[in-house]
């Protein structure tokens, strides 16, 4: 019989010496060497429900079973051990009932447990980890360059979304947030950290740059969150993520949230999470009640016209294509046909990307034409249509693109345009994603296309997108009107870079004394 601690956690002997087939081996045991930061103790475990081993999508691993019983799910926020100031902030934001992933994980994360959460984008993951992180950090003050909590994300857009979502709650408990990502001058982030920031939201490459410069240390970080861990693996961040986790304070809490869990994430779980509470919802199942999936079989010669008619619909739409050149071509074609469209891809400067997203969110432009740079980390309220003009080749990309709509319980549709030569690949894609779409053969102008997408005939009157009047009035010292910002030809700015190299980064976003101005 394996000994246990008095609080119900497995003893170190079991945690480090489980058999290969024991479910506990997935938390860094079973003969694998744990990282220096993995030897952590002192976190409470309490009786309650028990994590299960749900079915997984193709290519995913089965999450580990929880050894220490998990606390039961919360029915509402008032039943949680939350600071009253956070409860007031939730009420002020109109948040009254926790989403399932919040209800399942918050009781345990507030108690200091490691958490492994899987849920599709828009399922409420940010508050699931954010409320616990802020509650456990409240009342503390960071020393210069030594944050107390860290959220690692794969992209600048997601970093800003997390910062925006957490700022009202951080402000309520008087915690300072700093956004640390590539894309704008690094000095502003350095200044933010020197003034002291309790919570840092960062992409791995820029954070490592600041550490190499001596502008940040992680030895006081007690709560670490990895958000969208699968994309960090896909982008090649895992060596940097592991190196960063090895620098945080031993004995700290770690939470990992992801829309999918592939083998690269499995290695991260084994090495850095100890006896995590698991909450897992199949990404495809999570979309069934609120999201419709349509495959539209089109002829290649008709695809451009059909795409333009969809873009001319009443309401906003995101259209995904494979390459930045295809994005630019479609955007120019839509503008010529009278559709208020804007392009978003990795070839744009950070200021261009920030401006484009802001205009799309406010409705100044109605069509966002994008590569996969927009597939994660972008939240737009009341967006009810996503169109895959170019079908993705990976089922994870399909799920994340679709996750821009039907968020937070709203309804939405994902439409994929498929030419005859693409049909076999798209059928396989849908099977891997666990999706059974409605399939139709359509042509431009047909009733079926209008019914599914709201397509309309475009005006044909060319349009030019300029800044809204209020934005133009608010500019001071800006470049002369009509001057175009330069395009960046560098590699993806959030991709890992060699140690010690600096680069542009966005302004830190703050809730107390740090000047705001992060990126989207």
C-alpha positions as CSV (number, residue, x, y, z in Angstrom):
1,X,0.0,0.0,0.0
2,X,1.3,3.4,-1.0
3,X,1.7,5.8,2.0
4,X,0.0,9.2,1.8
5,X,0.3,12.5,3.6
6,X,-2.3,13.5,6.2
7,X,-3.9,16.0,3.8
8,X,-4.6,13.2,1.2
9,X,-1.8,14.0,-1.3
10,X,0.4,11.0,-2.4
11,X,3.7,10.8,-0.6
12,X,6.9,11.6,-2.4
13,X,7.8,7.9,-2.6
14,X,4.7,7.2,-4.7
15,X,4.9,10.5,-6.6
16,X,8.4,9.7,-7.8
17,X,8.3,6.0,-8.1
18,X,5.0,5.0,-9.7
19,X,5.0,2.1,-12.2
20,X,4.9,2.8,-15.9
21,X,1.2,1.8,-16.2
22,X,0.2,3.8,-13.1
23,X,-1.8,6.9,-14.1
24,X,0.3,8.9,-11.7
25,X,3.2,8.4,-14.1
26,X,1.7,11.2,-16.2
27,X,2.7,13.8,-13.7
28,X,6.5,13.4,-14.0
29,X,7.1,10.1,-12.2
30,X,7.5,6.5,-13.3
31,X,11.2,6.7,-13.8
32,X,11.3,10.1,-15.5
33,X,13.6,12.7,-14.1
34,X,11.6,15.7,-12.9
35,X,12.9,19.2,-13.4
36,X,14.3,21.1,-10.4
37,X,11.1,23.1,-10.2
38,X,9.0,19.9,-10.1
39,X,10.0,18.9,-6.6
40,X,7.2,20.9,-4.9
41,X,5.4,20.3,-1.7
42,X,3.0,22.0,0.7
43,X,-0.1,22.4,-1.4
44,X,-3.3,21.3,0.1
45,X,-5.6,18.6,-1.2
46,X,-9.1,18.1,0.1
47,X,-11.8,15.4,-0.4
48,X,-14.4,15.7,-3.0
49,X,-15.0,14.5,-6.6
50,X,-12.6,12.6,-8.7
51,X,-11.1,13.4,-12.1
52,X,-11.8,10.9,-14.9
53,X,-10.1,9.8,-18.1
54,X,-12.3,11.1,-20.9
55,X,-12.1,9.9,-24.5
56,X,-9.7,11.9,-26.6
57,X,-9.6,13.1,-30.1
58,X,-7.2,11.5,-32.6
59,X,-3.6,12.4,-31.8
60,X,-4.3,13.4,-28.2
61,X,-3.2,11.8,-25.0
62,X,-5.5,10.7,-22.2
63,X,-5.1,13.2,-19.3
64,X,-3.8,11.8,-16.1
65,X,-6.3,10.8,-13.4
66,X,-6.3,12.8,-10.2
67,X,-4.7,10.9,-7.3
68,X,-5.8,13.3,-4.6
69,X,-9.6,13.7,-4.7
70,X,-10.7,17.0,-6.3
71,X,-13.0,19.4,-4.6
72,X,-16.6,19.4,-6.0
73,X,-17.5,22.0,-8.6
74,X,-18.8,25.4,-7.5
75,X,-22.4,26.3,-8.3
76,X,-21.7,30.1,-8.2
77,X,-18.9,32.5,-7.5
78,X,-20.2,33.5,-4.0
79,X,-19.6,30.0,-2.8
80,X,-15.9,30.2,-3.6
81,X,-13.1,31.6,-1.3
82,X,-12.8,34.7,-3.4
83,X,-11.9,38.2,-2.2
84,X,-15.0,40.3,-1.9
85,X,-13.4,42.8,-4.2
86,X,-13.2,40.2,-6.9
87,X,-16.8,39.3,-6.4
88,X,-17.7,43.0,-6.8
89,X,-15.7,43.2,-9.9
90,X,-17.4,40.1,-11.3
91,X,-20.8,41.7,-10.7
92,X,-19.7,44.9,-12.3
93,X,-18.6,43.0,-15.4
94,X,-22.0,41.2,-15.5
95,X,-20.5,37.8,-14.7
96,X,-22.8,35.9,-12.5
97,X,-22.6,32.2,-13.2
98,X,-19.3,30.3,-13.7
99,X,-18.8,28.4,-17.0
100,X,-18.3,24.7,-16.5
101,X,-14.4,24.9,-16.7
102,X,-14.5,27.7,-14.1
103,X,-16.8,25.8,-11.8
104,X,-14.8,22.7,-12.0
105,X,-11.3,24.1,-11.6
106,X,-11.6,27.2,-9.3
107,X,-12.3,25.4,-6.0
108,X,-9.1,23.4,-6.5
109,X,-6.9,26.2,-8.0
110,X,-7.9,28.5,-5.1
111,X,-6.8,25.8,-2.7
112,X,-3.4,25.7,-4.4
113,X,-3.7,22.6,-6.5
114,X,-2.1,22.2,-9.9
115,X,-4.7,22.2,-12.7
116,X,-4.9,20.7,-16.2
117,X,-7.8,22.1,-18.1
118,X,-8.9,21.3,-21.6
119,X,-11.6,23.3,-23.3
120,X,-12.2,24.9,-26.6
121,X,-11.5,28.6,-27.1
122,X,-14.3,30.7,-25.7
123,X,-15.1,28.3,-22.9
124,X,-14.0,30.6,-20.1
125,X,-10.5,29.5,-19.5
126,X,-9.1,33.0,-18.9
127,X,-11.2,33.6,-15.8
128,X,-10.7,30.0,-14.8
129,X,-7.0,30.6,-14.2
130,X,-7.1,34.4,-13.8
131,X,-9.4,34.6,-10.8
132,X,-7.3,32.0,-8.9
133,X,-4.0,33.7,-9.8
134,X,-5.2,37.1,-8.7
135,X,-6.9,35.8,-5.5
136,X,-3.7,33.9,-4.5
137,X,-1.5,37.0,-5.3
138,X,-3.7,39.7,-3.7
139,X,-2.2,41.5,-0.8
140,X,1.4,41.0,-1.9
141,X,3.7,43.5,-3.5
142,X,6.4,42.7,-6.1
143,X,10.0,43.8,-5.8
144,X,11.5,45.5,-8.8
145,X,12.1,43.0,-11.7
146,X,10.7,40.1,-9.6
147,X,7.0,39.3,-10.4
148,X,4.9,37.0,-8.3
149,X,2.7,35.4,-10.9
150,X,3.3,34.5,-14.6
151,X,1.0,33.7,-17.5
152,X,2.8,32.3,-20.6
153,X,0.9,32.5,-23.9
154,X,2.0,31.8,-27.5
155,X,1.1,35.1,-29.3
156,X,0.9,38.8,-28.8
157,X,-2.8,38.8,-29.6
158,X,-3.6,36.3,-26.9
159,X,-1.3,38.1,-24.4
160,X,-3.3,41.3,-24.9
161,X,-6.6,39.4,-24.7
162,X,-5.6,37.9,-21.3
163,X,-4.4,41.3,-20.1
164,X,-7.6,43.0,-21.1
165,X,-9.7,40.3,-19.5
166,X,-7.8,40.4,-16.2
167,X,-7.3,44.1,-15.8
168,X,-10.6,45.0,-14.1
169,X,-10.1,42.2,-11.6
170,X,-6.4,43.1,-11.0
171,X,-7.3,46.7,-10.5
172,X,-9.9,45.7,-7.9
173,X,-7.3,43.9,-5.7
174,X,-4.6,46.5,-6.5
175,X,-2.3,44.3,-8.5
176,X,-0.1,45.5,-11.3
177,X,-0.1,43.8,-14.7
178,X,2.7,44.0,-17.3
179,X,2.4,42.7,-20.8
180,X,5.7,41.3,-22.1
181,X,5.7,40.4,-25.8
182,X,7.4,41.1,-29.1
183,X,6.4,43.9,-31.4
184,X,7.2,47.2,-29.7
185,X,10.2,48.8,-27.9
186,X,11.6,46.6,-25.2
187,X,12.5,49.5,-23.0
188,X,8.9,50.2,-22.0
189,X,8.5,46.7,-20.7
190,X,11.9,47.0,-18.9
191,X,10.6,50.1,-17.1
192,X,7.4,48.4,-16.1
193,X,9.3,45.5,-14.5
194,X,11.7,47.9,-12.8
195,X,8.7,49.7,-11.2
196,X,7.4,46.3,-10.0
197,X,4.6,44.2,-11.5
198,X,2.9,41.5,-9.5
199,X,1.6,39.7,-12.6
200,X,3.4,39.3,-15.9
201,X,1.6,38.1,-19.1
202,X,4.3,37.1,-21.6
203,X,5.3,35.3,-24.7
204,X,8.3,33.0,-24.0
205,X,10.8,34.7,-26.4
206,X,10.4,38.2,-25.1
207,X,10.4,37.1,-21.5
208,X,13.6,35.2,-22.0
209,X,15.1,38.3,-23.6
210,X,14.3,40.3,-20.5
211,X,15.7,37.6,-18.2
212,X,18.9,37.5,-20.3
213,X,19.2,41.3,-19.9
214,X,18.9,41.1,-16.2
215,X,15.5,42.9,-16.2
216,X,13.4,40.1,-14.9
217,X,13.8,37.2,-12.4
218,X,11.3,34.4,-11.9
219,X,12.5,33.1,-8.5
220,X,9.6,34.7,-6.7
221,X,6.9,33.5,-9.1
222,X,4.5,31.4,-7.0
223,X,1.7,30.9,-9.6
224,X,2.5,30.0,-13.2
225,X,-0.1,29.5,-15.9
226,X,0.5,28.1,-19.4
227,X,-2.4,29.2,-21.7
228,X,-2.9,27.5,-25.1
229,X,0.0,25.1,-24.4
230,X,-0.6,23.1,-27.5
231,X,0.0,26.1,-29.7
232,X,3.2,26.9,-27.8
233,X,4.3,23.4,-28.7
234,X,3.3,23.8,-32.4
235,X,5.3,27.1,-32.6
236,X,8.5,25.5,-31.2
237,X,8.3,27.2,-27.8
238,X,8.7,24.1,-25.6
239,X,12.4,24.3,-24.9
240,X,12.0,27.9,-23.8
241,X,8.9,27.1,-21.8
242,X,10.7,24.3,-20.0
243,X,13.7,26.6,-19.3
244,X,11.4,29.3,-17.9
245,X,9.4,26.9,-15.7
246,X,12.7,25.6,-14.2
247,X,13.4,29.2,-13.0
248,X,10.2,29.7,-11.1
249,X,10.0,29.3,-7.4
250,X,10.1,25.6,-6.2
251,X,6.9,24.7,-4.4
252,X,4.8,27.0,-6.6
253,X,1.4,26.3,-8.2
254,X,1.1,25.5,-11.9
255,X,-1.9,25.5,-14.2
256,X,-2.0,24.4,-17.8
257,X,-4.9,25.2,-20.0
258,X,-5.3,24.2,-23.7
259,X,-7.9,23.6,-26.3
260,X,-6.2,20.3,-27.3
261,X,-3.7,18.0,-25.6
262,X,-1.2,16.4,-27.9
263,X,1.9,14.5,-27.2
264,X,4.1,17.6,-26.8
265,X,1.8,18.8,-24.1
266,X,1.9,15.4,-22.5
267,X,5.6,15.8,-21.9
268,X,5.0,19.2,-20.3
269,X,2.4,17.8,-18.0
270,X,4.6,14.9,-16.9
271,X,7.5,17.1,-16.1
272,X,5.9,20.1,-14.5
273,X,2.5,19.3,-13.0
274,X,2.2,17.3,-9.9
275,X,-1.1,15.4,-9.2
276,X,-3.1,17.9,-11.2
277,X,-6.9,18.3,-11.0
278,X,-8.1,17.5,-14.5
279,X,-11.1,19.0,-16.2
280,X,-11.4,18.0,-19.8
281,X,-14.1,18.7,-22.4
282,X,-13.7,17.4,-25.9
283,X,-13.3,20.5,-28.1
284,X,-15.8,19.2,-30.7
285,X,-18.4,18.3,-28.1
286,X,-18.0,21.7,-26.6
287,X,-19.3,23.3,-29.8
288,X,-22.3,21.1,-30.5
289,X,-25.1,23.1,-28.9
290,X,-24.0,26.6,-30.0
291,X,-22.0,26.2,-33.2
292,X,-23.1,25.0,-36.7
293,X,-20.6,23.5,-39.1
294,X,-21.1,23.8,-42.9
295,X,-19.1,22.4,-45.7
296,X,-20.0,24.2,-49.0
297,X,-18.8,22.4,-52.2
298,X,-18.0,25.1,-54.7
299,X,-16.5,25.2,-58.2
300,X,-13.1,26.8,-58.5
301,X,-14.3,29.3,-61.1
302,X,-17.1,30.5,-58.9
303,X,-15.2,30.6,-55.6
304,X,-14.0,34.2,-55.8
305,X,-17.4,35.6,-56.5
306,X,-19.1,33.5,-53.9
307,X,-16.5,34.6,-51.3
308,X,-17.2,38.2,-52.1
309,X,-21.0,37.7,-51.7
310,X,-20.4,36.1,-48.3
311,X,-18.2,39.0,-47.3
312,X,-20.9,41.5,-48.3
313,X,-23.3,40.1,-45.7
314,X,-24.9,42.2,-43.0
315,X,-22.6,41.6,-40.0
316,X,-19.0,40.9,-39.3
317,X,-17.1,37.8,-40.5
318,X,-13.6,36.5,-40.2
319,X,-12.3,34.8,-43.4
320,X,-9.2,32.6,-43.1
321,X,-6.7,31.9,-45.8
322,X,-3.4,30.0,-45.8
323,X,-0.9,32.7,-46.8
324,X,-0.4,36.4,-46.2
325,X,-0.2,37.0,-50.0
326,X,-3.6,35.3,-50.5
327,X,-5.0,37.5,-47.6
328,X,-3.8,40.7,-49.2
329,X,-5.2,39.7,-52.6
330,X,-8.6,38.9,-51.2
331,X,-8.7,42.1,-49.1
332,X,-7.9,44.2,-52.1
333,X,-10.6,42.5,-54.2
334,X,-13.2,43.0,-51.4
335,X,-12.3,46.7,-51.2
336,X,-12.7,47.1,-54.9
337,X,-16.2,45.5,-54.6
338,X,-17.4,47.8,-51.8
339,X,-16.7,45.6,-48.8
340,X,-15.1,47.1,-45.8
341,X,-12.3,44.6,-45.3
342,X,-8.9,44.6,-43.6
343,X,-6.0,42.2,-43.6
344,X,-4.3,40.6,-40.6
345,X,-1.2,38.4,-40.9
346,X,2.3,38.1,-39.6
347,X,3.7,40.4,-42.2
348,X,1.9,43.4,-40.6
349,X,3.6,45.6,-38.1
350,X,2.3,45.4,-34.5
351,X,0.7,48.8,-34.8
352,X,-1.1,47.8,-37.9
353,X,-2.4,44.6,-36.3
354,X,-3.5,46.5,-33.2
355,X,-5.4,49.1,-35.3
356,X,-7.0,46.4,-37.6
357,X,-8.3,44.4,-34.7
358,X,-9.7,47.6,-33.0
359,X,-11.5,48.6,-36.1
360,X,-12.9,45.1,-36.6
361,X,-14.2,45.0,-33.0
362,X,-15.9,48.4,-33.3
363,X,-17.4,47.5,-36.7
364,X,-15.4,50.1,-38.6
365,X,-14.4,47.2,-40.8
366,X,-16.8,44.3,-41.2
367,X,-14.6,41.7,-42.7
368,X,-11.3,40.5,-41.2
369,X,-9.2,38.6,-43.7
370,X,-6.6,36.6,-41.9
371,X,-4.1,33.9,-41.7
372,X,-3.9,31.6,-38.7
373,X,-2.4,34.5,-36.7
374,X,-6.0,35.3,-35.9
375,X,-7.0,31.7,-35.1
376,X,-6.3,32.1,-31.4
377,X,-6.2,34.9,-28.9
378,X,-8.9,37.1,-30.5
379,X,-12.2,37.6,-28.8
380,X,-14.9,39.6,-30.6
381,X,-18.4,39.8,-29.1
382,X,-21.3,38.8,-31.3
383,X,-19.3,37.4,-34.1
384,X,-21.5,34.8,-35.7
385,X,-19.7,33.6,-38.8
386,X,-16.2,32.3,-39.6
387,X,-15.3,31.2,-43.1
388,X,-12.5,29.0,-44.1
389,X,-11.9,30.2,-47.6
390,X,-8.8,27.9,-47.6
391,X,-9.6,24.8,-45.6
392,X,-7.0,24.1,-42.9
393,X,-4.9,21.0,-43.1
394,X,-4.8,20.2,-39.4
395,X,-7.9,19.6,-37.3
396,X,-6.6,21.7,-34.4
397,X,-6.4,24.7,-36.7
398,X,-10.0,24.0,-37.7
399,X,-11.1,24.0,-34.1
400,X,-9.2,27.1,-33.2
401,X,-10.4,29.1,-36.2
402,X,-14.0,28.1,-35.5
403,X,-13.4,29.1,-31.8
404,X,-13.6,32.8,-32.9
405,X,-17.4,32.4,-33.0
406,X,-19.9,30.8,-30.6
407,X,-17.9,32.1,-27.7
408,X,-19.2,32.3,-24.1
409,X,-22.4,30.5,-25.0
410,X,-23.3,32.5,-28.1
411,X,-24.3,30.9,-31.3
412,X,-22.3,30.9,-34.5
413,X,-21.5,29.1,-37.7
414,X,-18.3,27.9,-39.3
415,X,-18.3,27.6,-43.1
416,X,-15.6,25.8,-45.1
417,X,-15.4,26.3,-48.8
418,X,-14.3,23.2,-50.6
419,X,-13.3,22.7,-54.2
420,X,-13.6,19.2,-55.8
421,X,-9.9,18.4,-55.4
422,X,-10.1,19.3,-51.6
423,X,-13.0,17.1,-50.7
424,X,-11.1,14.0,-49.6
425,X,-8.8,16.0,-47.4
426,X,-11.7,18.0,-45.8
427,X,-13.6,14.8,-45.1
428,X,-10.6,13.4,-43.2
429,X,-10.2,16.8,-41.4
430,X,-13.7,16.7,-40.1
431,X,-13.4,13.1,-38.9
432,X,-10.2,14.0,-37.0
433,X,-12.0,17.0,-35.4
434,X,-15.0,15.0,-34.5
435,X,-17.3,17.2,-36.6
436,X,-20.3,16.1,-38.6
437,X,-21.0,19.1,-40.8
438,X,-24.0,20.0,-42.9
439,X,-22.9,19.6,-46.5
440,X,-24.3,21.5,-49.5
441,X,-23.4,22.1,-53.2
442,X,-23.7,25.9,-53.8
443,X,-23.1,28.5,-56.4
444,X,-23.0,32.3,-56.1
445,X,-26.4,33.9,-55.8
446,X,-28.2,30.7,-54.7
447,X,-30.8,30.7,-51.9
448,X,-28.8,28.0,-50.1
449,X,-25.8,30.2,-49.9
450,X,-27.9,33.1,-48.6
451,X,-29.6,30.9,-46.0
452,X,-26.4,29.5,-44.6
453,X,-24.2,32.6,-44.7
454,X,-26.4,35.7,-45.2
455,X,-24.6,36.4,-48.5
456,X,-25.6,39.5,-50.5
457,X,-24.6,41.1,-53.8
458,X,-21.8,43.6,-53.1
459,X,-22.3,47.2,-54.0
460,X,-19.4,47.2,-56.4
461,X,-18.4,50.8,-55.4
462,X,-14.8,50.7,-54.2
463,X,-14.1,51.8,-50.6
464,X,-11.0,53.0,-48.8
465,X,-10.6,52.4,-45.1
466,X,-9.4,55.4,-43.2
467,X,-9.2,56.0,-39.4
468,X,-12.5,56.9,-37.8
469,X,-12.9,60.7,-37.1
470,X,-12.6,60.3,-33.4
471,X,-9.3,58.4,-33.8
472,X,-8.0,61.1,-36.1
473,X,-8.9,63.8,-33.7
474,X,-7.2,61.9,-30.9
475,X,-3.8,61.5,-32.7
476,X,-1.0,63.8,-31.6
477,X,2.3,63.8,-33.4
478,X,1.2,61.1,-35.8
479,X,2.6,60.6,-39.2
480,X,1.0,62.7,-42.0
481,X,-2.3,61.3,-43.3
482,X,-2.0,58.9,-46.2
483,X,1.5,57.7,-45.2
484,X,1.5,53.9,-45.0
485,X,3.2,52.1,-42.1
486,X,6.0,49.9,-43.4
487,X,5.5,46.1,-43.6
488,X,7.8,43.9,-41.6
489,X,9.7,41.3,-43.5
490,X,11.2,39.7,-40.4
491,X,10.4,36.2,-39.1
492,X,7.3,35.7,-36.9
493,X,7.9,38.2,-34.0
494,X,6.7,35.7,-31.4
495,X,8.8,32.8,-32.6
496,X,11.7,31.7,-30.3
497,X,14.9,33.7,-30.8
498,X,18.4,33.1,-29.6
499,X,19.1,34.0,-26.0
500,X,20.1,37.6,-25.4
501,X,18.6,39.1,-28.5
502,X,16.3,42.0,-27.9
503,X,13.6,43.3,-30.2
504,X,10.5,45.4,-30.3
505,X,7.8,44.7,-27.8
506,X,4.4,46.2,-26.9
507,X,3.8,48.6,-24.1
508,X,3.0,47.1,-20.7
509,X,-0.6,47.1,-19.8
510,X,-1.2,48.2,-16.2
511,X,-3.8,48.3,-13.5
512,X,-2.0,50.6,-11.0
513,X,1.1,52.6,-11.8
514,X,2.3,51.0,-15.0
515,X,1.3,52.9,-18.1
516,X,-1.1,51.0,-20.3
517,X,-0.7,50.4,-24.0
518,X,-0.3,46.7,-24.8
519,X,-1.0,45.2,-28.1
520,X,-3.7,43.2,-29.8
